[in-house]
Amino acid sequence: MSDNMQDTNGVLVQGHIKIFDPESQKVYIDKRNAIHYENMSLALAESLSNAGQGFIYEMSFGNGGTSVDPTGIITYLTSNSTGTNASLYNQTYTKIVDDRSVNNTDPARNKLETRHVSGTNYTDIVVSCLLDYGEPNGQDAFDTASATDSAYVFDELGLRSYSTSGTGRLITHVIFHPVQKSLNRLIQIDYTVRVQSLAG
């Protein structure tokens, strides 16, 4: 690779997450997320080289990203964005969002879209994931949990790439204040990953 190419080109990846109720439009979380740059570089290379893996495949949810003291003060852990084996702190649920996968049970509402405006140097990957009323199995009937360590009081989530050998690599990770998934509420996640080509 020439020095000139190194000096004038690059790729920036940014992420943003919105968690909301699609019926009431109440927004629970609206924030940027951390990118795992090592795993993202592997995912991009595997996707571009048609290696049969590397593409976004699933969204993982967990409840280990925060701790809440008796007075209600929330302490947030740092996002896991180093090491190829990085994971959520305590993963409790996973949903396939690759709408081309035969394992996706609802590809109309759990899907990947690319959005690009002609003439710009960036493209957005919009990952949509809906947790319907009846999922996950074992959730509380109402959103009134007092304990934040319940399996479905989520405070972290991430995107994982597809792997032919098992669990995919964590390519993004975001930690937020606890949000309970219960039978009486829908929760939708719109996760935007922007891939931008940089030229100097």
Residue pairs with C-beta under 8 A, 6 or more apart in sequence:
7 200
8 199
8 200
9 197
9 198
9 199
9 200
10 197
10 198
10 200
11 44
11 195
11 196
11 197
11 198
12 194
12 195
12 196
12 198
13 35
13 37
13 40
13 193
13 194
13 195
13 196
14 32
14 35
14 193
14 194
14 196
15 32
15 33
15 34
15 35
15 172
15 174
15 191
15 192
15 193
15 194
16 31
16 32
16 33
16 191
16 192
16 194
17 29
17 30
17 31
17 32
17 33
17 157
17 174
17 176
17 189
17 190
17 191
17 192
18 27
18 29
18 30
18 189
18 190
18 191
19 27
19 28
19 29
19 30
19 176
19 179
19 187
19 188
19 189
20 26
20 27
20 28
20 187
20 188
20 190
21 28
21 185
21 186
21 187
21 188
22 130
22 186
22 188
23 186
28 179
28 187
29 176
29 177
29 179
31 174
31 176
32 174
33 79
33 172
33 173
33 174
33 191
34 79
34 81
34 172
34 173
34 174
35 81
35 171
35 172
35 193
36 80
36 81
36 82
36 86
36 169
36 170
36 171
36 172
36 173
37 81
38 82
38 83
38 84
39 84
39 86
39 161
39 169
39 170
39 171
40 171
40 172
42 54
42 84
42 161
42 169
43 54
43 55
43 56
43 161
43 169
43 171
44 54
44 195
45 51
45 54
46 52
46 53
46 54
46 55
46 161
47 54
47 55
52 164
53 161
53 162
53 163
53 164
53 168
54 161
54 162
55 98
55 161
55 162
56 97
56 98
56 112
56 125
56 127
56 159
56 160
56 161
56 162
56 171
56 193
57 96
57 97
57 98
57 101
57 160
57 161
57 162
57 168
58 94
58 95
58 96
58 97
58 98
58 159
58 160
58 162
58 168
59 94
59 95
59 97
59 127
59 129
59 157
59 158
59 159
59 160
59 189
59 191
60 88
60 91
60 93
60 94
60 157
60 158
60 159
60 160
60 170
61 88
61 91
61 92
61 93
61 94
61 95
61 152
61 154
61 156
61 157
62 88
62 89
62 90
62 91
62 92
62 93
62 154
62 155
62 156
62 157
63 90
63 92
63 148
63 149
63 150
63 151
63 152
63 153
63 154
63 155
63 156
63 178
64 77
64 88
64 89
64 90
64 155
64 156
65 76
65 77
65 88
65 89
65 155
65 156
65 175
65 176
66 74
66 75
66 76
66 77
66 148
66 155
66 156
66 175
66 177
66 178
67 74
67 75
67 77
68 74
68 75
68 148
68 178
69 75
74 177
74 178
76 175
77 89
77 175
78 175
79 173
79 174
79 175
80 86
80 87
80 88
80 89
80 158
80 170
80 173
81 173
84 169
86 169
86 170
86 173
87 170
88 156
88 157
88 158
88 170
88 173
89 156
90 156
92 136
92 151
92 152
92 154
93 136
93 151
93 152
93 154
94 160
95 110
95 129
95 131
96 103
96 104
96 105
96 110
97 104
97 110
97 111
97 112
97 127
97 128
97 129
97 159
98 104
98 112
98 162
99 107
99 108
99 110
99 111
99 112
100 107
101 107
104 110
104 111
106 130
106 132
109 128
109 130
109 132
110 128
110 129
110 130
111 127
111 128
112 125
112 126
112 127
112 128
113 125
113 126
113 128
114 123
114 124
114 125
114 126
115 123
115 124
115 126
116 122
116 123
116 124
121 196
121 197
121 198
121 199
122 194
122 195
122 196
122 197
123 194
123 195
124 192
124 193
124 194
124 195
125 192
125 193
125 194
125 195
126 190
126 191
126 192
127 159
127 189
127 190
127 191
127 192
127 193
128 188
128 189
128 190
128 191
129 188
129 189
129 191
130 186
130 187
130 188
130 189
131 181
131 186
131 187
131 188
131 189
132 186
133 183
133 184
133 185
133 186
134 183
136 151
136 152
136 181
138 151
138 152
139 152
139 181
139 182
139 183
140 150
140 152
140 180
140 182
140 183
141 182
141 183
141 184
142 182
142 183
142 184
143 180
143 182
143 184
143 185
144 182
145 153
145 180
145 182
147 153
148 155
148 178
150 180
152 180
152 181
152 182
153 178
153 179
153 180
153 181
154 178
154 179
154 180
154 181
155 175
155 176
155 177
155 178
155 179
156 173
156 174
156 175
156 176
157 173
157 174
157 189
158 170
158 171
158 172
158 173
158 174
159 170
159 171
159 172
159 191
159 193
160 167
160 168
160 169
160 170
160 171
161 168
161 169
161 171
162 168
163 169
172 191
172 193
179 187
181 187
